[in-house]
């Protein structure tokens, strides 16, 4: 399953949980931020995340009105073990996305 997250939201959540302001220049930076968020939020300790193997991060730019007005968007692909049910996958992703709804 894949979701998209604005780079600015990743920066805000990392600042909230770690009290540092990171700079996202590429998918590797975003992956480090995502890892910090997962560790500090306690989500990795929950049952829904037991079957999470990895999160692949890719980047693209989303243009709103012109070529100079864009946002950096990161596509997060959640890779679960085959034994994890679709309901558990959706639950895990829903909890993860909820962190970004409050910023």
C-alpha positions in Angstrom: 0.0 0.0 0.0 1.2 3.5 -0.8 0.4 6.9 0.6 1.7 10.4 -0.2 2.9 12.9 2.4 4.0 16.5 1.9 7.6 17.0 2.8 6.7 20.0 5.0 4.4 17.7 7.1 7.3 15.3 7.7 9.5 18.2 8.9 6.7 19.4 11.3 6.1 16.0 12.8 9.9 15.4 13.3 10.1 18.8 15.0 7.2 17.9 17.2 8.6 14.5 18.3 12.4 15.2 18.3 12.5 19.0 18.7 14.8 19.4 15.7 14.1 20.9 12.3 15.3 18.6 9.5 15.8 19.5 5.8 14.4 17.1 3.2 16.4 17.2 0.0 15.8 13.7 -1.2 14.0 10.4 -0.4 16.9 9.3 1.9 16.3 12.4 4.1 12.6 11.6 4.2 13.2 8.0 5.1 15.3 9.1 8.1 12.5 11.4 9.2 9.9 8.7 8.8 12.1 6.3 10.9 12.4 8.9 13.7 8.7 9.4 13.6 7.9 5.7 13.9 10.4 5.2 16.7 9.4 8.2 18.8 5.7 7.9 18.3 5.6 4.3 19.7 3.9 3.0 16.6 6.5 0.3 16.0 5.6 -1.3 19.3 2.0 -1.8 18.3 0.8 -5.2 16.9 -0.2 -3.7 13.6 3.4 -2.9 12.9 4.9 -6.3 13.8 4.6 -7.4 10.2 6.1 -4.2 8.7 9.2 -5.1 6.7 10.1 -1.7 5.4 8.9 1.5 4.0 10.2 2.6 0.5 10.3 6.3 -0.1 10.3 8.1 -3.4 9.9 11.7 -4.2 8.1 13.8 -6.8 7.0 17.4 -7.2 3.4 18.4 -7.2 2.7 21.6 -9.2 -0.2 23.7 -8.0 -0.5 26.7 -10.3 2.8 27.0 -12.1 6.3 25.5 -12.6 7.6 27.6 -9.7 4.8 26.9 -7.3 5.3 23.3 -6.2 5.5 21.1 -3.1 7.8 18.2 -2.5 5.7 15.1 -2.1 7.0 11.8 -0.8 5.4 8.5 -1.8 5.6 6.0 1.0 5.2 2.4 0.2 4.5 0.2 3.2 5.9 -3.3 2.7 4.3 -5.9 5.0 4.9 -9.6 5.4 2.4 -11.7 3.4 0.8 -13.0 6.6 -0.4 -9.5 7.6 -4.1 -9.1 6.9 -5.4 -6.2 4.7 -7.3 -4.9 7.7 -4.1 -4.8 9.9 -2.3 -3.0 7.0 -5.0 -0.4 6.7 -5.1 0.0 10.5 -1.3 0.6 10.7 -1.3 3.1 7.8 -4.3 4.9 9.3 -2.5 5.3 12.6 0.6 6.6 10.8 -1.4 9.1 8.8 -3.1 10.4 11.9 0.2 11.8 13.1 0.2 14.1 10.1 -3.4 15.3 10.6 -2.5 17.1 13.8 0.2 19.3 12.3 
